[in-house]
């Protein structure tokens, strides 16, 4: 089983002028889209292995997932409501536990939701990692009970 976690790219600010925008409607900024494209191109072989791309229903996450689909248009793409960071991470973990152990999945979402899920899947109580915007974390194992972190990369470390 391989689980790839991709945090959404740089998005619009919540506050525009004097009004606060609906968080679910915030879109990727141009540099967020560019950074995500560079990450996907750098790891294209890894994304080629993905069986299903799941995304949060929030605009910035769906737009990040669309970058993957631009390079791999035949990939299965689904909105996973439990990737919405306003929901409890336990709901997302229930969905993960229902997936086949023989496939590779990509989850596009938000912080601290993704880091908390990754930590819990590795058996930790508290989030011990932080996923940067457009950052990737990979968990691999024969089953959910033996997952280990095999990669944690931020875009900044790739081009430093």
N, C-alpha and C positions, 0 to 999 in steps of 0.2 A: 504494500500500500504506500502510495506517495501522495502527500498533501502539500500543495503549494499555496502559500498565503501571500497575496499581493495587496499592499495598502494602496488606496487611491492616490492619484497624483495631486499636485498643488491645486487647490480650489479657490474660488472666490471667497472673500471675507464674509463673515456672517453679517457684519454691519456695513451697510452701504448708506452713506450720508447719515441722516438722522433716523432711519428706519432699520429694523432688523429683518433680514430676509429669512424665509422659511428654510430651515437647515436642509430639508430633503431636496430642495431645488437648486442648491449651490452647484455650479458647474465647474469643470476643470478650467484653469487658466491656460493660456497658450504655452507657458513654460512647463506647466504640469503635464500637458499632453506630450510635449517634446521630450521631457525627462522619461515619461513612461514608454514612449517609443524606443528610446535608447536602451532602456532596461530590457524590453521585450526582444529587441534585435540582438542584444548581447547574449541573451539566454534562449534564443529561438529553438535550439535543439531540445531544451527542456520543455518548452511550451508545446512543441510538436508532439510530445508524449501524452499530453493532457487529453483525457476522455471527455470531461465535462468542465465547463467554466461556469461557476456559480457567482452571482454578484448580488450585492445589497441592492434594494430597490432605489436607493438614493442616487440622484443624477450623477454626482461626481464618480461614484463607484461604477455605475453602468457605463459611463464614458471611458473609464479606465479599462474595463473589460472589452469594450469595443476596439481598443487598440490591439488587443490580442487577436480579435476576430478579423481585423484588417489583414493581418499576416496569415491567419489560418481560418478562412471564411467557412470551412466545413465543420468546424468544431461545434459540438453541442453547447448551447448557451441557455442558462436558466436563471431566472431571478429567484433567490432564496430569501424569503421574507425574514428568516431568523438571523441573517447577516446584518440586519438593521441594528445599528449600535444602540438604539433606544430600548431594545429588548434585552432580556436577561441572557447572558452567555450560555446558560444551561440549556436554553431552547435550541440554540445553534448546535451545541454538543450532542443533543438528542438526534438532530438531523444527520450529523456526521456519523454517529454510531449506526445509523440505518443504511449506510452506503456499503457497496461491495468492496471487499478487501483486495480485489484483484485489479483495481483500476487506479488511475491517476486523476486527481481532482485539483482544480485551481479555485480558490476562494478570494474574491475581491471585496474588500470591506474597509473598516475603519478602526481607529485606535480609540480607547484601549481594548476594544472588543476582540480584535485579532490576537493581540499579545496575551490577553487573559486566556483565550481559548487554547493557544499554543502551549502555554504553561500548564494548563490543566490536562491537556492531552499527554504531556510529558510527566504528569504525576505531581507537579508542584501546586501548592495552594495559592501562592501569590505570583503575580506576573514578574518574571525575572528578566524579560527582554522588552525592548521597545522597537517597534517596527516604524522606520522613517517613511515619509511619503514616497511612494513608488518603490518602497523597499520590499524585499522578498525574504520569506522564511520557508524552509522545506523541512517537513517531518517525514521520515521513512521507517517502515517496519513491516513485519509479517502480519501484524494485527494491530488493533488499537491499543492493546496492552503493552506493546513493546516498541512504541514509536520513539525515535530519537531525532534531535535536531541535527540535520546534515548540512544546512546552509542558512546563513543570516547575512544579507547584503543590503547596504543602503546605496543609493545612486552616488552619493558623495564619495564613497570609498572606491567606486569603479573608475571615476574620472579624476581622482586626486593626484 
